[in-house]
Amino acid sequence: ADRTEWAASAVSTFRDITGADPEDALADLLCDLMHWAHANGSDFTAELERACGHFREETQMIEKA
């Protein structure tokens, strides 16, 4: 639940700053994070794959509980 709240806060802040529509906010934020990763020498795709692994592990822990 904490992680969902943190993400909601990030998307809400992004929407406040950019004026993004609710249906576009996640895609727009991800796109901007791609720009940030590129500008900072990070491999967005590798980090996204890593994040997906974390998500799978975290959701499996919740399902087992």
Secondary structure as a PSIPRED ss2 file (coil, helix, strand):
# PSIPRED VFORMAT (PSIPRED V4.0)

   1 A C   1.000  0.000  0.000
   2 D H   0.000  1.000  0.000
   3 R H   0.000  1.000  0.000
   4 T H   0.000  1.000  0.000
   5 E H   0.000  1.000  0.000
   6 W H   0.000  1.000  0.000
   7 A H   0.000  1.000  0.000
   8 A H   0.000  1.000  0.000
   9 S H   0.000  1.000  0.000
  10 A H   0.000  1.000  0.000
  11 V H   0.000  1.000  0.000
  12 S H   0.000  1.000  0.000
  13 T H   0.000  1.000  0.000
  14 F H   0.000  1.000  0.000
  15 R H   0.000  1.000  0.000
  16 D H   0.000  1.000  0.000
  17 I H   0.000  1.000  0.000
  18 T H   0.000  1.000  0.000
  19 G C   1.000  0.000  0.000
  20 A C   1.000  0.000  0.000
  21 D C   1.000  0.000  0.000
  22 P H   0.000  1.000  0.000
  23 E H   0.000  1.000  0.000
  24 D H   0.000  1.000  0.000
  25 A H   0.000  1.000  0.000
  26 L H   0.000  1.000  0.000
  27 A H   0.000  1.000  0.000
  28 D H   0.000  1.000  0.000
  29 L H   0.000  1.000  0.000
  30 L H   0.000  1.000  0.000
  31 C H   0.000  1.000  0.000
  32 D H   0.000  1.000  0.000
  33 L H   0.000  1.000  0.000
  34 M H   0.000  1.000  0.000
  35 H H   0.000  1.000  0.000
  36 W H   0.000  1.000  0.000
  37 A H   0.000  1.000  0.000
  38 H H   0.000  1.000  0.000
  39 A H   0.000  1.000  0.000
  40 N C   1.000  0.000  0.000
  41 G C   1.000  0.000  0.000
  42 S C   1.000  0.000  0.000
  43 D C   1.000  0.000  0.000
  44 F H   0.000  1.000  0.000
  45 T H   0.000  1.000  0.000
  46 A H   0.000  1.000  0.000
  47 E H   0.000  1.000  0.000
  48 L H   0.000  1.000  0.000
  49 E H   0.000  1.000  0.000
  50 R H   0.000  1.000  0.000
  51 A H   0.000  1.000  0.000
  52 C H   0.000  1.000  0.000
  53 G H   0.000  1.000  0.000
  54 H H   0.000  1.000  0.000
  55 F H   0.000  1.000  0.000
  56 R H   0.000  1.000  0.000
  57 E H   0.000  1.000  0.000
  58 E H   0.000  1.000  0.000
  59 T H   0.000  1.000  0.000
  60 Q H   0.000  1.000  0.000
  61 M H   0.000  1.000  0.000
  62 I H   0.000  1.000  0.000
  63 E H   0.000  1.000  0.000
  64 K H   0.000  1.000  0.000
  65 A C   1.000  0.000  0.000
